[in-house]
């Protein structure tokens, strides 16, 4: 990998981190960038997962204080994300990907639709916060995040907005925190047993950290309704792009 390619990977990591924080679909940029850099698909997937840990680190470092109102709940949800991420990594390393990849576009499309319907769903839910369904949802989405990850941010954001009373700014921070933990657990497994490209991974992680750091400030000034529509439309686009051909 040349110095120019490494530099382009850093730049791609920055935009993946920023756009991923805002829209939840960092892999739409980072995964194709790694393929363009010459990595084979499986290596690009695991390298991407390792690098995207930095998005959660950057955004949480910049605005993590917003999550510290209930540390016990935060730790519990973090453990759910860790469990799911570890299971997802094990599935990727130990099973064929074909069946799961067929379901991925439909999962992302469903999450995108739930984002569009979030105000109505939240109104129907009233003041309920779904204390049982919420952590189960975190585990399931984190399994997917550890397994492949593209669109996992859309899924987590939809879950947080529907299952809690959080606004989109706080939900975005929670999304980044949970995905960061899920990616970290998957990254540990990939580091030990997966074909991680150890030049591309830190290069992309450097850019992703900077993009994640900038993310909360960007989301804070964006109007919630248009942002929700942008995220949902990007999710639908990603779902169409991932349909097996």
Residue pairs with C-beta under 8 A, 6 or more apart in sequence:
1 9
1 37
1 38
1 197
1 199
1 200
5 37
5 38
6 199
6 200
6 203
7 203
8 33
8 37
9 33
9 34
9 37
9 200
9 203
9 204
9 207
10 203
10 204
10 206
10 207
11 207
12 29
12 30
12 33
12 204
12 207
13 30
13 33
13 51
13 54
13 203
13 204
13 205
13 206
13 207
13 208
13 210
13 211
14 207
14 208
14 210
14 211
15 29
15 207
15 211
16 26
16 27
16 28
16 29
16 30
16 33
16 52
16 55
16 204
16 207
16 208
16 211
17 26
17 52
17 54
17 55
17 58
17 207
17 208
17 209
17 210
17 211
17 212
17 213
17 214
17 215
18 211
18 212
18 214
18 215
18 218
19 25
19 26
19 28
19 29
19 211
20 26
20 27
20 29
20 30
20 52
20 55
20 153
20 208
20 211
20 212
20 215
21 55
21 59
21 172
21 176
21 211
21 212
21 214
21 215
21 216
21 218
21 219
22 172
22 215
22 218
22 219
22 222
22 227
22 231
23 153
23 154
23 230
23 231
23 234
23 235
24 151
24 152
24 153
24 154
24 155
24 156
24 157
24 175
24 231
24 234
24 235
25 150
25 151
25 153
25 154
25 231
25 234
25 235
25 238
26 52
26 55
26 153
26 208
27 48
27 52
27 149
27 150
27 151
28 150
28 234
28 238
28 241
30 48
30 51
30 52
30 204
30 208
31 44
31 45
31 48
31 150
33 204
34 43
34 44
34 47
34 48
34 197
34 200
34 204
35 41
35 44
37 200
39 47
39 197
39 200
40 195
42 194
42 195
43 195
43 196
43 197
44 197
45 92
45 148
45 149
46 92
46 190
46 194
46 195
46 196
47 196
47 197
47 200
47 201
47 204
48 149
48 204
49 89
49 146
49 149
49 183
49 186
49 187
49 190
50 183
50 187
50 190
50 191
50 196
50 201
50 205
51 200
51 201
51 202
51 203
51 204
51 205
51 208
52 149
52 179
52 183
52 205
52 208
53 180
53 183
53 184
53 187
53 205
54 204
54 205
54 206
54 208
54 209
54 212
55 176
55 179
55 180
55 208
55 209
55 211
55 212
55 215
56 176
56 177
56 179
56 180
56 181
56 183
56 184
56 212
57 180
57 209
57 212
58 208
58 209
58 210
58 211
58 212
58 213
58 214
58 215
59 173
59 176
59 177
59 180
59 212
59 213
59 215
59 216
60 67
60 173
60 176
60 177
60 180
61 213
62 212
62 213
62 214
62 215
62 216
62 217
63 173
63 216
64 173
64 177
66 169
66 170
66 173
67 74
67 170
67 173
67 174
67 177
68 74
74 177
76 135
77 134
77 135
77 138
77 174
77 178
78 177
78 178
78 181
80 135
80 136
80 138
80 139
80 142
81 138
81 139
81 142
81 178
81 179
81 181
81 182
81 185
82 142
82 181
82 182
82 184
82 185
83 139
83 142
83 185
84 138
84 139
84 140
84 141
84 142
84 143
84 144
84 145
84 146
84 182
85 142
85 143
85 145
85 146
85 181
85 182
85 183
85 184
85 185
85 186
86 146
86 185
86 186
86 189
87 139
87 142
87 143
87 146
88 142
88 143
88 144
88 145
88 146
88 147
88 148
88 182
88 186
89 146
89 147
89 185
89 186
89 187
89 188
89 189
89 190
89 194
90 189
91 100
91 143
91 146
91 147
92 146
92 147
92 148
92 186
92 194
93 189
93 190
93 193
93 194
97 147
97 148
100 147
100 148
101 148
101 242
101 244
102 244
104 144
104 148
104 150
104 151
104 239
104 242
105 239
105 240
105 242
105 243
106 239
107 144
107 151
107 155
108 150
108 151
108 154
108 155
108 235
108 236
108 238
108 239
108 242
109 235
109 236
109 239
111 151
111 154
111 155
111 157
111 158
111 159
111 235
112 154
112 158
112 231
112 232
112 233
112 234
112 235
112 236
112 239
113 232
114 121
114 158
114 162
115 154
115 157
115 158
115 161
115 228
115 231
115 232
115 235
116 228
116 229
116 232
118 158
118 161
118 162
118 228
121 162
122 161
122 162
122 165
125 162
125 163
127 165
129 163
129 164
129 165
130 163
130 164
133 163
134 159
134 163
134 164
137 159
137 163
138 156
138 159
138 178
141 152
141 155
141 156
141 159
141 182
142 152
142 178
142 179
142 181
142 182
144 152
144 155
145 152
145 156
145 179
145 182
145 183
145 186
146 182
146 183
146 185
146 186
146 189
147 186
149 183
149 186
150 238
150 242
151 235
151 238
151 239
151 242
152 179
152 182
153 175
153 176
153 179
154 231
154 232
154 234
154 235
154 238
156 174
156 175
156 178
156 179
157 168
157 171
157 172
157 175
157 231
160 166
160 171
160 174
160 175
161 168
161 171
161 228
164 171
166 174
167 224
168 219
168 224
168 227
168 228
169 216
169 219
169 220
169 224
172 215
172 216
172 219
173 216
176 212
176 215
190 196
219 227
